[in-house]
Amino acid sequence: MADTDVQVEALHAALANVAERLADEKRYLTELDSAIGDADHGANMNRGFQTVLEKTEGMDGDPAEIVKAVGMAIVSEVGGAAGPLYGGSIMTASQELDGGITAETTVAFAEAYLEKLQDRGGAQIGQKTMVDAVTPAVHTYKKSIEEDGLPPLEALAKAVDAAERGVNFTVPLRATKGRASYLGWRSVGHQDPGATSTLFILEELLETATEYLDGVDSEDRDATSPTIPDDGDEGDGAGADGTEDE
């Protein structure tokens, strides 16, 4: 996707699709967060991305600047820790898109996003947070591009499947970070809302990318990732210290 105008068009389409998806899933995300959090994740994410649409409407020219504006809008509108976790990480990672949206810059963006996310929240994989979805998605995307030589769309499809597996992985975990950690063992059996909204966002990015790039057969997807234990390895989520609520 070398043409900047096409990149900007695709980016605006992706933001619109994400905003619509989060609006549709607002109640579901709230239900998930009611079980182990403050019951505001759905409303926060919906409000944040509606603001994103308002702030980025009509922006053109530089994809990196548009993405930075996305992060700024989320930080300004999303309450709790989700604002800095999502928005702040996007703002930091946006500089990696200075060369436009390419396979190389999107890998750099993904890595920078994950690094900033963990710096801000202090969570590691296995602690029942959004990191459990982001980590396998980023690692799978990077491996698919850099080691397997796959086209970006196919790599993104694999990353989405890895994120979905990560979301499912959070269900049997005992939360040790964020608001859910206050529940102790009562957090077991509940799906993490931050990991879930992350998956929704990635699914819409894939849906949009499919409209602008060649399609990929879903049967060819492989969510295998060394960062996610097998389904039978539930663990208790021990890991790094210090995180913020989603």
N, C-alpha and C positions, 0 to 999 in steps of 0.2 A: 504494500500500500504506500507507494512512493509519493504520490501526488498529495500535497499538503491540503488542498481544498477537500479532497476525498477523505483524508484523515479527520479533518475537522467535522465534516458531515457525519462520518461514522461515530465520532466521539459524542456529538450532540444526540444522535440517535440512541447510543448506548445509555447516556444519562437519562433520557426520556424513558427508556425501557426499564432501567433500574428503579426510577422513581415510581413508575406505574406498578411494578412488581412489589415494591415495599409497601405501597399503599394497599394493594390487594392482600398482602400478608400481615398487615398491621395487627389484626386481631390474633392471629396465630402466634406471632412473635410475643405479643403481650401475654398470651396464655403460657408460653414457655417460661417467660420471665417471672410470671406470677408464682411459679412453683419454686424457683430458686433465687429470685432477685427482687427488684423493686417494682415489677409490673409496668415498666415504662419504656422498655426497649423498642416495642413496636411503634409507639407514638413518637419517640425520639428519632428513630431512623426515618420514619415517614416525613416528619417535619423537616428534618435535615435535608433530605433530598428534594423536597418541594422547594426549599430555599435554594438549593443548588440550581434547579431549573431557572429560578428567577434571576439569580446572580450571573448565570452563564449565558442567558438568552442573548443572541446576537453577537457573541464573542467569536472572533475568527482570527486566522493568521498563524497562531502559534499553539500547537497542542499542549506544550508544557505549561504555558500560561493559563490555559483553560483548566487543566488538571489542578494546578495550584489554586485556582479560584474555587474549585470543587472542595478542596481541603479546607480552605478558609471559611467557606459557607458552612461546612459541617461543624467546624470548631465553634463558630459563632452561634449555631442554632441547636446543636444536639447537647442535651443535658448529661449530667453525670460524667463518668469517665469515657463514655463512648465517643464524645466529641474529640478530645485529644488523641484517643487511641486510633480511631478511624481517620479523622480529619488531619490531625497533626502528622500522622505517618504518611498520608497522601501528599501533604505539602512538602515534606522533606524529600520524598521519592520523586516528586514531579520534575526536579531538575535533571533526572536521568533521561527525560524525554526531550531534552534540548535538541537532539539530532533528528527529531521526528519519531513517529511510531514505526519501529522496525523490530525484527526478531531480537536483535542485540539490545536495543534500548528497553524493550519490554521486560527482558530478563533482568536487566540492571534495575529497572523500576521495581519489579517484584522482590528482588533481594533487598533493596533499600527499604521497601515498605515493611518487610518482615523484621529486618534488623531494628528499625525505629520502633515498631510495635513492641518488640521484646524489651528494648531499652526503656520504653515508657512504662510498660506494665510489669516487667520482670517475670513474666510467665514463660514456662517451657512446655513442650509437648507432654501430654499426660496429666495436666492439671485442670482439665475441664474448662477451657476458655476458647476464645476464637483462634488462638494459636494452634489448636488441634486441627483446625481446618486449613489455616493459612500455610502452615509449615509443609505439609505434604503437597499442597497445591504448588507452592513455589519450587520445591525441590523437584517435583515431577516435571514441571514446565521447563526448568533449567536443563534437566537431564535430557528431556525430549528434544530440545533445541540444540544443545551443545554437544551431547554425546551420541544421540541417536540420529541427529540430522533430519528431524521431522519438520514439515512446514508448520508455521505458527498456529494455524487453525487446528491441526491435528494435535499439536502439543497442548493447546488450550483445552481441547476436549478431554485429554488425559488428565490435565490439572483439575478440571471440574469433577471428574470421577474420583480423583484422589481426595478432593475436598469433601465430597459426599461421604466417602468412607470415613474421613476424619470426624464428620458430624456424628455419624453412627457410633464411632468410637467413644464419644463423650458420654453416651447414655449410661454405661455401667460404672463410670469413674466416680470416685469420691472427690469432690471439689476441694482443692487446697489453696486456691487463689480467688480473689474477688469476693463479691457479696455471697455467692453460693457457698464459700468455704465456712461461713458461719453456721451452716446447717449440718456440717460434719457428714455422718453416714446417711443422713436423710436426703442428701443431694444425689445419692445413687439412684439410678433409674430415670433420671430426667435429662433431656437433651439440652445442650447449652445454646441459649438464644443468640449469642454473639457469633458462634460458629455457624449457626443456621442462617443468619442474615448475610454472613460472608458468602455462604454457598449460593444464596439467592442472587447476590450481586454478580458472582462469577458466572452463574447460569445465564444471566441476561447479557453479560459481556460476550459469552459464547454465541448466544442467539443473534446478537447484533453482528458479530464478526462473520457469522455464517452468511449473512445477507450481503457482505462486501467481499468475501473471499470464497474460494472453492469449498464445497461441502466436504464433510468427513463422515464416513460410515460409522455409526455408533457401535457396530459390532467389532470394530477394530480398536476400540478403546481398551486401555489397560491401566487400572488404577493402582497397580502394585507399587508400593513405595516403602523403602527401608525405614522411614521415620514413623510408620504406624505399626504397632504390634499386631500380631494375628488376633482374630476375633476372640480367641480363647484367653488371651493375656489381658486381663482387666486391670490389674494393678491397683494401687491406692493413690496414684497421682503425685508422689513425692518429687520435688524438683527445686528449682531456683526460688529465691525469696522475693517478695515484694511485687504486687500487681495492683491494678486498679479495676474497679468494677466495670463491667460492660453495660 
